[in-house]
Amino acid sequence: MWDCDNGETIELRFFPDQGIAVLVRGGQNTELQQERVASGIKYSNGQTTISGKADEIKLNVGMMATATCKPAAA
């Protein structure tokens, strides 16, 4: 679970063997394809992208302002 600075809480499920991640946002599952980057992670389906390193990711959905997300407190 990740808390974002836009007030959303999202969940990410990674499936490295298949090269995909599933973003759970607002009760909807969105499948994202892994993209090669020099460091960190990046997954996208063209409309939705997550990218980042370590304990911070950026969430871009369409024309929405980029949200910065950090792991939710346990």
N, CA, C and O atoms as a CHARMM CRD file, in Angstrom:
* protein
*
  296
    1    1 MET  N      0.84200  -1.18000   0.00000 PROA 1      0.00000
    2    1 MET  CA     0.00000   0.00000   0.00000 PROA 1      0.00000
    3    1 MET  C      0.88400   1.24000   0.00000 PROA 1      0.00000
    4    1 MET  O      1.92700   1.27900   0.65400 PROA 1      0.00000
    5    2 TRP  N      0.45600   2.23300  -0.73300 PROA 2      0.00000
    6    2 TRP  CA     1.19600   3.48800  -0.87000 PROA 2      0.00000
    7    2 TRP  C      0.25100   4.65500  -0.62700 PROA 2      0.00000
    8    2 TRP  O     -0.87300   4.66200  -1.12800 PROA 2      0.00000
    9    3 ASP  N      0.70000   5.63600   0.13300 PROA 3      0.00000
   10    3 ASP  CA    -0.05200   6.86800   0.35300 PROA 3      0.00000
   11    3 ASP  C      0.51100   7.94200  -0.56000 PROA 3      0.00000
   12    3 ASP  O      1.72100   8.16500  -0.60200 PROA 3      0.00000
   13    4 CYS  N     -0.37400   8.60600  -1.29100 PROA 4      0.00000
   14    4 CYS  CA     0.04900   9.61500  -2.26800 PROA 4      0.00000
   15    4 CYS  C     -0.29300  11.01800  -1.77500 PROA 4      0.00000
   16    4 CYS  O     -1.21700  11.20900  -0.98400 PROA 4      0.00000
   17    5 ASP  N      0.46600  11.98300  -2.25700 PROA 5      0.00000
   18    5 ASP  CA     0.26500  13.37000  -1.80800 PROA 5      0.00000
   19    5 ASP  C     -1.00900  14.00100  -2.35400 PROA 5      0.00000
   20    5 ASP  O     -1.33100  15.13600  -2.00500 PROA 5      0.00000
   21    6 ASN  N     -1.74000  13.28100  -3.20800 PROA 6      0.00000
   22    6 ASN  CA    -3.03800  13.77700  -3.68600 PROA 6      0.00000
   23    6 ASN  C     -4.18900  13.20800  -2.85800 PROA 6      0.00000
   24    6 ASN  O     -5.35700  13.39600  -3.19700 PROA 6      0.00000
   25    7 GLY  N     -3.84900  12.50200  -1.75400 PROA 7      0.00000
   26    7 GLY  CA    -4.86100  11.95600  -0.86600 PROA 7      0.00000
   27    7 GLY  C     -5.26800  10.52400  -1.15900 PROA 7      0.00000
   28    7 GLY  O     -6.01000   9.92400  -0.38200 PROA 7      0.00000
   29    8 GLU  N     -4.79800   9.96600  -2.26000 PROA 8      0.00000
   30    8 GLU  CA    -5.14800   8.59200  -2.61200 PROA 8      0.00000
   31    8 GLU  C     -4.25600   7.59800  -1.88700 PROA 8      0.00000
   32    8 GLU  O     -3.12200   7.90900  -1.52400 PROA 8      0.00000
   33    9 THR  N     -4.78500   6.40000  -1.68100 PROA 9      0.00000
   34    9 THR  CA    -3.99300   5.24800  -1.27000 PROA 9      0.00000
   35    9 THR  C     -4.09800   4.23300  -2.39500 PROA 9      0.00000
   36    9 THR  O     -5.19800   3.88000  -2.82000 PROA 9      0.00000
   37   10 ILE  N     -2.96100   3.76700  -2.87300 PROA 10     0.00000
   38   10 ILE  CA    -2.93800   2.80500  -3.97000 PROA 10     0.00000
   39   10 ILE  C     -2.21900   1.54700  -3.51900 PROA 10     0.00000
   40   10 ILE  O     -1.49700   1.54600  -2.52100 PROA 10     0.00000
   41   11 GLU  N     -2.42700   0.49000  -4.26100 PROA 11     0.00000
   42   11 GLU  CA    -1.72700  -0.76300  -4.02000 PROA 11     0.00000
   43   11 GLU  C     -1.02700  -1.15700  -5.31300 PROA 11     0.00000
   44   11 GLU  O     -1.56600  -0.97500  -6.40500 PROA 11     0.00000
   45   12 LEU  N      0.17000  -1.69300  -5.17800 PROA 12     0.00000
   46   12 LEU  CA     0.91600  -2.18600  -6.33400 PROA 12     0.00000
   47   12 LEU  C      1.26000  -3.64300  -6.10600 PROA 12     0.00000
   48   12 LEU  O      1.72100  -4.02900  -5.03200 PROA 12     0.00000
   49   13 ARG  N      1.03000  -4.44500  -7.12800 PROA 13     0.00000
   50   13 ARG  CA     1.41300  -5.85700  -7.09900 PROA 13     0.00000
   51   13 ARG  C      2.34400  -6.09000  -8.27300 PROA 13     0.00000
   52   13 ARG  O      1.99600  -5.82000  -9.42200 PROA 13     0.00000
   53   14 PHE  N      3.53800  -6.59700  -7.97200 PROA 14     0.00000
   54   14 PHE  CA     4.54500  -6.79500  -9.00400 PROA 14     0.00000
   55   14 PHE  C      4.65500  -8.27300  -9.37000 PROA 14     0.00000
   56   14 PHE  O      4.65100  -9.14600  -8.50100 PROA 14     0.00000
   57   15 PHE  N      4.75100  -8.53400 -10.66600 PROA 15     0.00000
   58   15 PHE  CA     4.91800  -9.87500 -11.20300 PROA 15     0.00000
   59   15 PHE  C      6.12600  -9.84900 -12.14200 PROA 15     0.00000
   60   15 PHE  O      5.96800  -9.80500 -13.36200 PROA 15     0.00000
   61   16 PRO  N      7.35000  -9.87800 -11.56100 PROA 16     0.00000
   62   16 PRO  CA     8.56200  -9.70000 -12.36700 PROA 16     0.00000
   63   16 PRO  C      8.75500 -10.76500 -13.44200 PROA 16     0.00000
   64   16 PRO  O      9.30000 -10.46500 -14.50300 PROA 16     0.00000
   65   17 ASP  N      8.32400 -11.99500 -13.19600 PROA 17     0.00000
   66   17 ASP  CA     8.49600 -13.04400 -14.20400 PROA 17     0.00000
   67   17 ASP  C      7.68000 -12.75800 -15.46300 PROA 17     0.00000
   68   17 ASP  O      8.06800 -13.15600 -16.56100 PROA 17     0.00000
   69   18 GLN  N      6.55400 -12.06900 -15.30200 PROA 18     0.00000
   70   18 GLN  CA     5.71600 -11.71300 -16.45600 PROA 18     0.00000
   71   18 GLN  C      6.01000 -10.30800 -16.96700 PROA 18     0.00000
   72   18 GLN  O      5.50700  -9.91300 -18.01900 PROA 18     0.00000
   73   19 GLY  N      6.82500  -9.54800 -16.22700 PROA 19     0.00000
   74   19 GLY  CA     7.15200  -8.18300 -16.64300 PROA 19     0.00000
   75   19 GLY  C      5.98300  -7.22400 -16.51200 PROA 19     0.00000
   76   19 GLY  O      5.86200  -6.27400 -17.28600 PROA 19     0.00000
   77   20 ILE  N      5.11500  -7.47400 -15.52300 PROA 20     0.00000
   78   20 ILE  CA     3.96300  -6.58700 -15.33100 PROA 20     0.00000
   79   20 ILE  C      3.82500  -6.18400 -13.86100 PROA 20     0.00000
   80   20 ILE  O      4.39200  -6.81100 -12.96600 PROA 20     0.00000
   81   21 ALA  N      3.06900  -5.14000 -13.65100 PROA 21     0.00000
   82   21 ALA  CA     2.62400  -4.72900 -12.32300 PROA 21     0.00000
   83   21 ALA  C      1.13600  -4.44700 -12.43400 PROA 21     0.00000
   84   21 ALA  O      0.64800  -4.03700 -13.48700 PROA 21     0.00000
   85   22 VAL  N      0.42100  -4.66900 -11.34500 PROA 22     0.00000
   86   22 VAL  CA    -0.99800  -4.34900 -11.29800 PROA 22     0.00000
   87   22 VAL  C     -1.17500  -3.22400 -10.28400 PROA 22     0.00000
   88   22 VAL  O     -0.81500  -3.36100  -9.11500 PROA 22     0.00000
   89   23 LEU  N     -1.72700  -2.12400 -10.74600 PROA 23     0.00000
   90   23 LEU  CA    -2.05000  -0.97900  -9.90900 PROA 23     0.00000
   91   23 LEU  C     -3.50400  -1.11300  -9.48700 PROA 23     0.00000
   92   23 LEU  O     -4.39500  -1.23700 -10.32700 PROA 23     0.00000
   93   24 VAL  N     -3.74000  -1.08700  -8.17500 PROA 24     0.00000
   94   24 VAL  CA    -5.10500  -1.10800  -7.65400 PROA 24     0.00000
   95   24 VAL  C     -5.39000   0.28700  -7.13100 PROA 24     0.00000
   96   24 VAL  O     -4.78400   0.74500  -6.16200 PROA 24     0.00000
   97   25 ARG  N     -6.32600   0.95100  -7.79600 PROA 25     0.00000
   98   25 ARG  CA    -6.61600   2.35900  -7.51300 PROA 25     0.00000
   99   25 ARG  C     -8.11400   2.56700  -7.62200 PROA 25     0.00000
  100   25 ARG  O     -8.71200   2.32300  -8.67000 PROA 25     0.00000
  101   26 GLY  N     -8.71700   3.02100  -6.53200 PROA 26     0.00000
  102   26 GLY  CA   -10.16500   3.25300  -6.55000 PROA 26     0.00000
  103   26 GLY  C    -10.96300   2.00500  -6.85300 PROA 26     0.00000
  104   26 GLY  O    -12.01200   2.07200  -7.49300 PROA 26     0.00000
  105   27 GLY  N    -10.46700   0.85400  -6.39000 PROA 27     0.00000
  106   27 GLY  CA   -11.17200  -0.40600  -6.62100 PROA 27     0.00000
  107   27 GLY  C    -10.99400  -0.99300  -8.00900 PROA 27     0.00000
  108   27 GLY  O    -11.55800  -2.04600  -8.30600 PROA 27     0.00000
  109   28 GLN  N    -10.22300  -0.33800  -8.86200 PROA 28     0.00000
  110   28 GLN  CA    -9.98700  -0.80100 -10.22900 PROA 28     0.00000
  111   28 GLN  C     -8.56300  -1.33400 -10.36500 PROA 28     0.00000
  112   28 GLN  O     -7.61900  -0.74500  -9.83900 PROA 28     0.00000
  113   29 ASN  N     -8.41700  -2.45300 -11.07300 PROA 29     0.00000
  114   29 ASN  CA    -7.10200  -3.01300 -11.37300 PROA 29     0.00000
  115   29 ASN  C     -6.65800  -2.54100 -12.74800 PROA 29     0.00000
  116   29 ASN  O     -7.41300  -2.61700 -13.71700 PROA 29     0.00000
  117   30 THR  N     -5.42400  -2.05300 -12.82300 PROA 30     0.00000
  118   30 THR  CA    -4.85200  -1.62100 -14.08900 PROA 30     0.00000
  119   30 THR  C     -3.53200  -2.34700 -14.28900 PROA 30     0.00000
  120   30 THR  O     -2.62500  -2.23500 -13.46400 PROA 30     0.00000
  121   31 GLU  N     -3.42300  -3.09600 -15.39300 PROA 31     0.00000
  122   31 GLU  CA    -2.19500  -3.82300 -15.69100 PROA 31     0.00000
  123   31 GLU  C     -1.21400  -2.91000 -16.42000 PROA 31     0.00000
  124   31 GLU  O     -1.57700  -2.24400 -17.38900 PROA 31     0.00000
  125   32 LEU  N      0.02500  -2.88500 -15.94700 PROA 32     0.00000
  126   32 LEU  CA     1.06900  -2.04500 -16.52100 PROA 32     0.00000
  127   32 LEU  C      2.23800  -2.91500 -16.96400 PROA 32     0.00000
  128   32 LEU  O      2.60500  -3.86500 -16.27200 PROA 32     0.00000
  129   33 GLN  N      2.82000  -2.59600 -18.10800 PROA 33     0.00000
  130   33 GLN  CA     3.95700  -3.33900 -18.63700 PROA 33     0.00000
  131   33 GLN  C      5.26000  -2.71600 -18.16300 PROA 33     0.00000
  132   33 GLN  O      5.39900  -1.49300 -18.12500 PROA 33     0.00000
  133   34 GLN  N      6.21100  -3.56800 -17.80200 PROA 34     0.00000
  134   34 GLN  CA     7.51900  -3.08600 -17.37300 PROA 34     0.00000
  135   34 GLN  C      8.25500  -2.46000 -18.54400 PROA 34     0.00000
  136   34 GLN  O      8.21900  -2.97700 -19.66100 PROA 34     0.00000
  137   35 GLU  N      8.92400  -1.34200 -18.28200 PROA 35     0.00000
  138   35 GLU  CA     9.75800  -0.67900 -19.28300 PROA 35     0.00000
  139   35 GLU  C     11.17900  -0.60800 -18.75400 PROA 35     0.00000
  140   35 GLU  O     11.39500  -0.48300 -17.54900 PROA 35     0.00000
  141   36 ARG  N     12.14000  -0.68800 -19.65200 PROA 36     0.00000
  142   36 ARG  CA    13.54200  -0.62500 -19.24600 PROA 36     0.00000
  143   36 ARG  C     13.92900   0.80600 -18.88200 PROA 36     0.00000
  144   36 ARG  O     13.61400   1.76000 -19.59300 PROA 36     0.00000
  145   37 VAL  N     14.62400   0.92000 -17.75100 PROA 37     0.00000
  146   37 VAL  CA    15.15600   2.20700 -17.31000 PROA 37     0.00000
  147   37 VAL  C     16.55200   1.95900 -16.76300 PROA 37     0.00000
  148   37 VAL  O     16.88100   0.84200 -16.36500 PROA 37     0.00000
  149   38 ALA  N     17.38100   3.01800 -16.74300 PROA 38     0.00000
  150   38 ALA  CA    18.75000   2.88900 -16.26800 PROA 38     0.00000
  151   38 ALA  C     18.79100   2.47000 -14.79900 PROA 38     0.00000
  152   38 ALA  O     19.62600   1.65700 -14.40300 PROA 38     0.00000
  153   39 SER  N     17.88900   3.02800 -13.99800 PROA 39     0.00000
  154   39 SER  CA    17.80800   2.63700 -12.59300 PROA 39     0.00000
  155   39 SER  C     16.38800   2.85600 -12.10500 PROA 39     0.00000
  156   39 SER  O     15.64600   3.65800 -12.67300 PROA 39     0.00000
  157   40 GLY  N     16.01300   2.15100 -11.06200 PROA 40     0.00000
  158   40 GLY  CA    14.66500   2.26500 -10.54000 PROA 40     0.00000
  159   40 GLY  C     13.70400   1.39000 -11.31300 PROA 40     0.00000
  160   40 GLY  O     14.09700   0.39500 -11.92200 PROA 40     0.00000
  161   41 ILE  N     12.42000   1.77900 -11.28000 PROA 41     0.00000
  162   41 ILE  CA    11.37400   1.01700 -11.96000 PROA 41     0.00000
  163   41 ILE  C     10.53300   1.94200 -12.82900 PROA 41     0.00000
  164   41 ILE  O     10.45100   3.14700 -12.59000 PROA 41     0.00000
  165   42 LYS  N      9.91700   1.35500 -13.82900 PROA 42     0.00000
  166   42 LYS  CA     8.92800   2.07300 -14.63500 PROA 42     0.00000
  167   42 LYS  C      7.99700   1.04100 -15.24900 PROA 42     0.00000
  168   42 LYS  O      8.43500   0.08500 -15.88900 PROA 42     0.00000
  169   43 TYR  N      6.69600   1.25500 -15.03800 PROA 43     0.00000
  170   43 TYR  CA     5.65500   0.41500 -15.62200 PROA 43     0.00000
  171   43 TYR  C      4.61400   1.34900 -16.22000 PROA 43     0.00000
  172   43 TYR  O      4.27700   2.37900 -15.63600 PROA 43     0.00000
  173   44 SER  N      4.10000   0.97100 -17.40900 PROA 44     0.00000
  174   44 SER  CA     3.14500   1.85800 -18.07500 PROA 44     0.00000
  175   44 SER  C      2.23300   1.07400 -19.00700 PROA 44     0.00000
  176   44 SER  O      2.58100  -0.01300 -19.46700 PROA 44     0.00000
  177   45 ASN  N      1.07100   1.63700 -19.27800 PROA 45     0.00000
  178   45 ASN  CA     0.19200   1.11800 -20.33000 PROA 45     0.00000
  179   45 ASN  C     -0.13300   2.22000 -21.33800 PROA 45     0.00000
  180   45 ASN  O     -1.05800   2.08500 -22.13900 PROA 45     0.00000
  181   46 GLY  N      0.63400   3.31100 -21.29100 PROA 46     0.00000
  182   46 GLY  CA     0.39800   4.44400 -22.17700 PROA 46     0.00000
  183   46 GLY  C     -0.42600   5.53100 -21.51300 PROA 46     0.00000
  184   46 GLY  O     -0.11100   6.71300 -21.65000 PROA 46     0.00000
  185   47 GLN  N     -1.46100   5.15700 -20.80500 PROA 47     0.00000
  186   47 GLN  CA    -2.33300   6.09600 -20.10300 PROA 47     0.00000
  187   47 GLN  C     -1.87400   6.31500 -18.66400 PROA 47     0.00000
  188   47 GLN  O     -1.92200   7.43000 -18.14500 PROA 47     0.00000
  189   48 THR  N     -1.43100   5.23600 -18.03400 PROA 48     0.00000
  190   48 THR  CA    -1.03300   5.25300 -16.62400 PROA 48     0.00000
  191   48 THR  C      0.41200   4.80300 -16.50900 PROA 48     0.00000
  192   48 THR  O      0.81100   3.81800 -17.13100 PROA 48     0.00000
  193   49 THR  N      1.20400   5.52400 -15.71100 PROA 49     0.00000
  194   49 THR  CA     2.61800   5.18900 -15.51900 PROA 49     0.00000
  195   49 THR  C      2.98600   5.31500 -14.05100 PROA 49     0.00000
  196   49 THR  O      2.58700   6.26100 -13.37100 PROA 49     0.00000
  197   50 ILE  N      3.76000   4.33800 -13.57300 PROA 50     0.00000
  198   50 ILE  CA     4.39600   4.46600 -12.26600 PROA 50     0.00000
  199   50 ILE  C      5.89900   4.37500 -12.49100 PROA 50     0.00000
  200   50 ILE  O      6.37400   3.57400 -13.29600 PROA 50     0.00000
  201   51 SER  N      6.63100   5.19900 -11.77600 PROA 51     0.00000
  202   51 SER  CA     8.08900   5.17100 -11.90000 PROA 51     0.00000
  203   51 SER  C      8.68600   5.61100 -10.57700 PROA 51     0.00000
  204   51 SER  O      8.04400   6.31200  -9.79500 PROA 51     0.00000
  205   52 GLY  N      9.91500   5.19400 -10.33400 PROA 52     0.00000
  206   52 GLY  CA    10.55900   5.63500  -9.10700 PROA 52     0.00000
  207   52 GLY  C     11.69600   4.75100  -8.67200 PROA 52     0.00000
  208   52 GLY  O     12.15600   3.86800  -9.39600 PROA 52     0.00000
  209   53 LYS  N     12.13100   5.02100  -7.46200 PROA 53     0.00000
  210   53 LYS  CA    13.22800   4.29800  -6.83200 PROA 53     0.00000
  211   53 LYS  C     12.91500   4.13600  -5.35600 PROA 53     0.00000
  212   53 LYS  O     12.22700   4.96100  -4.75500 PROA 53     0.00000
  213   54 ALA  N     13.43000   3.06000  -4.78400 PROA 54     0.00000
  214   54 ALA  CA    13.40100   2.80600  -3.34300 PROA 54     0.00000
  215   54 ALA  C     12.02800   3.06400  -2.73400 PROA 54     0.00000
  216   54 ALA  O     11.08100   2.32600  -3.00700 PROA 54     0.00000
  217   55 ASP  N     11.91100   4.10700  -1.90900 PROA 55     0.00000
  218   55 ASP  CA    10.67900   4.30300  -1.14700 PROA 55     0.00000
  219   55 ASP  C      9.84300   5.47500  -1.64500 PROA 55     0.00000
  220   55 ASP  O      9.11400   6.09300  -0.86900 PROA 55     0.00000
  221   56 GLU  N      9.94500   5.78700  -2.94900 PROA 56     0.00000
  222   56 GLU  CA     9.11600   6.85100  -3.51600 PROA 56     0.00000
  223   56 GLU  C      8.81700   6.53900  -4.96500 PROA 56     0.00000
  224   56 GLU  O      9.71900   6.21600  -5.73800 PROA 56     0.00000
  225   57 ILE  N      7.55400   6.63600  -5.33300 PROA 57     0.00000
  226   57 ILE  CA     7.17000   6.46100  -6.72800 PROA 57     0.00000
  227   57 ILE  C      6.35100   7.65800  -7.18000 PROA 57     0.00000
  228   57 ILE  O      5.76200   8.37700  -6.37300 PROA 57     0.00000
  229   58 LYS  N      6.33300   7.84900  -8.47700 PROA 58     0.00000
  230   58 LYS  CA     5.50400   8.87400  -9.11000 PROA 58     0.00000
  231   58 LYS  C      4.39000   8.15600  -9.85500 PROA 58     0.00000
  232   58 LYS  O      4.63000   7.16500 -10.54400 PROA 58     0.00000
  233   59 LEU  N      3.17700   8.66100  -9.71200 PROA 59     0.00000
  234   59 LEU  CA     2.01000   8.11000 -10.38800 PROA 59     0.00000
  235   59 LEU  C      1.48600   9.15100 -11.35600 PROA 59     0.00000
  236   59 LEU  O      1.13700  10.26300 -10.96000 PROA 59     0.00000
  237   60 ASN  N      1.43200   8.78300 -12.63500 PROA 60     0.00000
  238   60 ASN  CA     0.86900   9.65500 -13.66800 PROA 60     0.00000
  239   60 ASN  C     -0.31100   8.92900 -14.30600 PROA 60     0.00000
  240   60 ASN  O     -0.17000   7.80800 -14.79500 PROA 60     0.00000
  241   61 VAL  N     -1.47400   9.57600 -14.29700 PROA 61     0.00000
  242   61 VAL  CA    -2.66500   9.01100 -14.91800 PROA 61     0.00000
  243   61 VAL  C     -3.23800  10.06500 -15.84300 PROA 61     0.00000
  244   61 VAL  O     -3.74400  11.09200 -15.39300 PROA 61     0.00000
  245   62 GLY  N     -3.15400   9.80400 -17.14200 PROA 62     0.00000
  246   62 GLY  CA    -3.69300  10.73400 -18.12500 PROA 62     0.00000
  247   62 GLY  C     -3.18200  12.14700 -17.91800 PROA 62     0.00000
  248   62 GLY  O     -1.97600  12.37300 -17.82500 PROA 62     0.00000
  249   63 MET  N     -4.10500  13.09500 -17.84700 PROA 63     0.00000
  250   63 MET  CA    -3.74900  14.50600 -17.69300 PROA 63     0.00000
  251   63 MET  C     -3.70200  14.94500 -16.23400 PROA 63     0.00000
  252   63 MET  O     -3.48700  16.12100 -15.93900 PROA 63     0.00000
  253   64 MET  N     -3.90600  13.98100 -15.30900 PROA 64     0.00000
  254   64 MET  CA    -3.86900  14.28800 -13.88000 PROA 64     0.00000
  255   64 MET  C     -2.46200  14.74300 -13.48400 PROA 64     0.00000
  256   64 MET  O     -1.46900  14.26800 -14.03500 PROA 64     0.00000
  257   65 ALA  N     -2.39000  15.65800 -12.53500 PROA 65     0.00000
  258   65 ALA  CA    -1.08800  16.07400 -12.02500 PROA 65     0.00000
  259   65 ALA  C     -0.37100  14.87300 -11.42100 PROA 65     0.00000
  260   65 ALA  O     -1.00400  14.00000 -10.82800 PROA 65     0.00000
  261   66 THR  N      0.93900  14.83200 -11.57000 PROA 66     0.00000
  262   66 THR  CA     1.73900  13.73600 -11.02700 PROA 66     0.00000
  263   66 THR  C      1.60800  13.68300  -9.50700 PROA 66     0.00000
  264   66 THR  O      1.73600  14.70300  -8.82900 PROA 66     0.00000
  265   67 ALA  N      1.35600  12.50400  -8.98600 PROA 67     0.00000
  266   67 ALA  CA     1.27400  12.29200  -7.54700 PROA 67     0.00000
  267   67 ALA  C      2.54600  11.58500  -7.08000 PROA 67     0.00000
  268   67 ALA  O      3.03600  10.67300  -7.74600 PROA 67     0.00000
  269   68 THR  N      3.06700  12.00300  -5.95500 PROA 68     0.00000
  270   68 THR  CA     4.21200  11.35300  -5.33000 PROA 68     0.00000
  271   68 THR  C      3.67400  10.45600  -4.22000 PROA 68     0.00000
  272   68 THR  O      2.88300  10.88800  -3.38100 PROA 68     0.00000
  273   69 CYS  N      4.11800   9.19500  -4.23300 PROA 69     0.00000
  274   69 CYS  CA     3.59200   8.21500  -3.28600 PROA 69     0.00000
  275   69 CYS  C      4.72400   7.58600  -2.49300 PROA 69     0.00000
  276   69 CYS  O      5.81100   7.33800  -3.01400 PROA 69     0.00000
  277   70 LYS  N      4.44200   7.33300  -1.21700 PROA 70     0.00000
  278   70 LYS  CA     5.40200   6.69500  -0.31700 PROA 70     0.00000
  279   70 LYS  C      4.70600   5.52100   0.35500 PROA 70     0.00000
  280   70 LYS  O      3.48100   5.50800   0.47000 PROA 70     0.00000
  281   71 PRO  N      5.48700   4.52600   0.80100 PROA 71     0.00000
  282   71 PRO  CA     4.85600   3.37600   1.46300 PROA 71     0.00000
  283   71 PRO  C      3.97800   3.81900   2.62700 PROA 71     0.00000
  284   71 PRO  O      4.34600   4.69600   3.40800 PROA 71     0.00000
  285   72 ALA  N      2.81000   3.19300   2.72200 PROA 72     0.00000
  286   72 ALA  CA     1.88300   3.52000   3.80100 PROA 72     0.00000
  287   72 ALA  C      2.45900   3.06300   5.13400 PROA 72     0.00000
  288   72 ALA  O      3.15300   2.04800   5.20200 PROA 72     0.00000
  289   73 ALA  N      2.17400   3.80600   6.18100 PROA 73     0.00000
  290   73 ALA  CA     2.62300   3.41200   7.51900 PROA 73     0.00000
  291   73 ALA  C      1.92900   2.11800   7.91700 PROA 73     0.00000
  292   73 ALA  O      0.73900   1.92800   7.66300 PROA 73     0.00000
  293   74 ALA  N      2.68500   1.24500   8.53800 PROA 74     0.00000
  294   74 ALA  CA     2.14400  -0.08000   8.92400 PROA 74     0.00000
  295   74 ALA  C      1.15700   0.03100  10.06100 PROA 74     0.00000
  296   74 ALA  O      0.61100  -0.97900  10.50600 PROA 74     0.00000
